[in-house]
Amino acid sequence: MVRSRYSLSGKTVFITGASSGIGEACAYAFAEEGANLVLSARRGDKLADLSRNLDSQYSNKLKIFIGELDVRDPRKVDDFISSIPSEFSPIEVLLNNAGLAVGADKLFEATIDDWERMIDTNLKGLLYVSRTVIPLMVENGRGHVINIGSIAGREPYPGGSVYCGTKHAVRAISRSLKMDLLGTNIRVSNVEPGAVETEFSLVRYKGDKEKAKGVYEGLVPLCAVDIADAVLYCATCPAHVNVAELLVLANSQASAYHTDRS
Ligand SMILES: NC(=O)c1ccc[n+]([C@@H]2O[C@H](COP(=O)([O-])OP(=O)(O)OC[C@H]3O[C@@H](n4cnc5c(N)ncnc54)[C@H](OP(=O)(O)O)[C@@H]3O)[C@@H](O)[C@H]2O)c1
């Protein structure tokens, strides 16, 4: 028997945090499926480069809408979604990917501003975008929300209290949301990566390249494309299948604590 696939050709995928790493890799993966793309992040220059590269790779055959968006501002989220041209309606897939870890300090020594950046982006930002887009999906009777969680949403680790807290919350939100959406056709998936080599650690260590490199030392980590594959798998399952949770680890990682660095 052959796996039947849900076609994304000509459908719209909206990605937050598309300017690098997993979000950018997902833009390429969905483009390969023939989807039209709404790409957002704070760094507009990176989005413009991505859009140019996609245009040249796909000979301008895809519709691409890019726009700067800081998901921490609910008014900007509303304005951004209102500004998406009608030719991109309806949104078929919402990929809530924008997120970050900031710092790796013990809770009792950490900086409150670091906490706020994580909570405002990973948690409140995801909620603002979801609150604005999901009603449109409900109205349309179709859609798929894919949240990027983390292994940190299953296993807390030292120095990660607030980041782990936000990703635990994302997992809980994904599960509750699916309950809220029962009776609609809308799917909800929580994709949970382990260590992926992206700009993530550079952001966490505030530009300290040595510390960032140390995270992946001796490991064969995942790359962004590995997670894009997992996201695409969720999105292309037949309409009656909902991949509720998908934990994806490098073969050299067994848990948040167990890694083979030989
Ligand atoms: N890398 C890992 O090991 C790993 C593991 C598990 C889960 N994750 C999760 O995967 C997701 C993507 O991370 P990544 O690894 O691809 O890291 P990344 O390369 O640093 O990408 C993060 C993306 O989020 C965007 N972003 C950050 N703050 C934002 C804000 N306030 N508003 C809008 N966009 C914002 C960034 O764009 P701008 O800076 O241009 O805004 C960037 O495009 C995150 O949710 C992260 O928590 C990563």
The ligand as a Tripos MOL2 file, in Angstrom:
@<TRIPOS>MOLECULE
LIG
   48    52     1     0     0
SMALL
NO_CHARGES

@<TRIPOS>ATOM
      1 N1         17.7240   24.6930   17.7710 N.am      1 LIG1
      2 C1         17.3190   23.8610   18.7080 C.2       1 LIG1
      3 O1         18.1080   23.0940   19.3030 O.2       1 LIG1
      4 C2         15.8530   23.8010   19.0750 C.ar      1 LIG1
      5 C3         15.4160   22.6860   19.8140 C.ar      1 LIG1
      6 C4         14.0730   22.6090   20.1550 C.ar      1 LIG1
      7 C5         13.1950   23.6050   19.7750 C.ar      1 LIG1
      8 N2         13.6490   24.6950   19.0670 N.ar      1 LIG1
      9 C6         12.6870   25.7270   18.7070 C.3       1 LIG1
     10 O2         12.6680   25.8880   17.3040 O.3       1 LIG1
     11 C7         12.1790   27.1880   16.9770 C.3       1 LIG1
     12 C8         13.0910   27.8080   15.9210 C.3       1 LIG1
     13 O3         14.3950   27.9450   16.4540 O.3       1 LIG1
     14 P1         15.7070   27.7030   15.5980 P.3       1 LIG1
     15 O4         16.4330   26.5720   16.2090 O.co2     1 LIG1
     16 O5         15.3900   27.6580   14.1680 O.co2     1 LIG1
     17 O6         16.5280   29.0240   15.9920 O.3       1 LIG1
     18 P2         16.8950   30.3250   15.1500 P.3       1 LIG1
     19 O7         17.7220   29.9570   13.9700 O.co2     1 LIG1
     20 O8         17.4570   31.2800   16.1310 O.co2     1 LIG1
     21 O9         15.4750   30.8460   14.6280 O.3       1 LIG1
     22 C9         14.5470   31.4860   15.4770 C.3       1 LIG1
     23 C10        13.5680   32.2590   14.6290 C.3       1 LIG1
     24 O10        12.6160   32.9020   15.5060 O.3       1 LIG1
     25 C11        12.5050   34.2530   15.1270 C.3       1 LIG1
     26 N3         12.1350   35.0910   16.2540 N.ar      1 LIG1
     27 C12        12.7460   35.2240   17.4550 C.ar      1 LIG1
     28 N4         12.1080   36.1290   18.2140 N.ar      1 LIG1
     29 C13        11.0630   36.5980   17.4670 C.ar      1 LIG1
     30 C14        10.0450   37.5380   17.6820 C.ar      1 LIG1
     31 N5          9.9410   38.2260   18.8290 N.pl3     1 LIG1
     32 N6          9.1210   37.7610   16.7040 N.ar      1 LIG1
     33 C15         9.2030   37.0730   15.5460 C.ar      1 LIG1
     34 N7         10.1480   36.1660   15.2700 N.ar      1 LIG1
     35 C16        11.0710   35.9340   16.2220 C.ar      1 LIG1
     36 C17        13.8820   34.6240   14.5600 C.3       1 LIG1
     37 O11        13.7500   35.6830   13.6270 O.3       1 LIG1
     38 P3         14.1590   37.2110   13.8750 P.3       1 LIG1
     39 O12        15.3430   37.2180   14.7920 O.co2     1 LIG1
     40 O13        14.4470   37.7080   12.4920 O.co2     1 LIG1
     41 O14        12.9280   37.8100   14.4530 O.co2     1 LIG1
     42 C18        14.2380   33.3440   13.8180 C.3       1 LIG1
     43 O15        13.6910   33.3620   12.5230 O.3       1 LIG1
     44 C19        12.1060   27.9530   18.2960 C.3       1 LIG1
     45 O16        10.7640   27.9700   18.7410 O.3       1 LIG1
     46 C20        12.9690   27.1160   19.2290 C.3       1 LIG1
     47 O17        12.5790   27.2680   20.5770 O.3       1 LIG1
     48 C21        14.9550   24.8050   18.7020 C.ar      1 LIG1
@<TRIPOS>BOND
     1     1     2 1
     2     2     3 2
     3     2     4 1
     4     4     5 ar
     5     4    48 ar
     6     5     6 ar
     7     6     7 ar
     8     7     8 ar
     9     8     9 1
    10     8    48 ar
    11     9    10 1
    12     9    46 1
    13    10    11 1
    14    11    12 1
    15    11    44 1
    16    12    13 1
    17    13    14 1
    18    14    15 2
    19    14    16 1
    20    14    17 1
    21    17    18 1
    22    18    19 2
    23    18    20 1
    24    18    21 1
    25    21    22 1
    26    22    23 1
    27    23    24 1
    28    23    42 1
    29    24    25 1
    30    25    26 1
    31    25    36 1
    32    26    27 ar
    33    26    35 ar
    34    27    28 ar
    35    28    29 ar
    36    29    30 ar
    37    29    35 ar
    38    30    31 1
    39    30    32 ar
    40    32    33 ar
    41    33    34 ar
    42    34    35 ar
    43    36    37 1
    44    36    42 1
    45    37    38 1
    46    38    39 2
    47    38    40 1
    48    38    41 1
    49    42    43 1
    50    44    45 1
    51    44    46 1
    52    46    47 1
@<TRIPOS>SUBSTRUCTURE
     1 LIG1         1 GROUP 0 **** ****
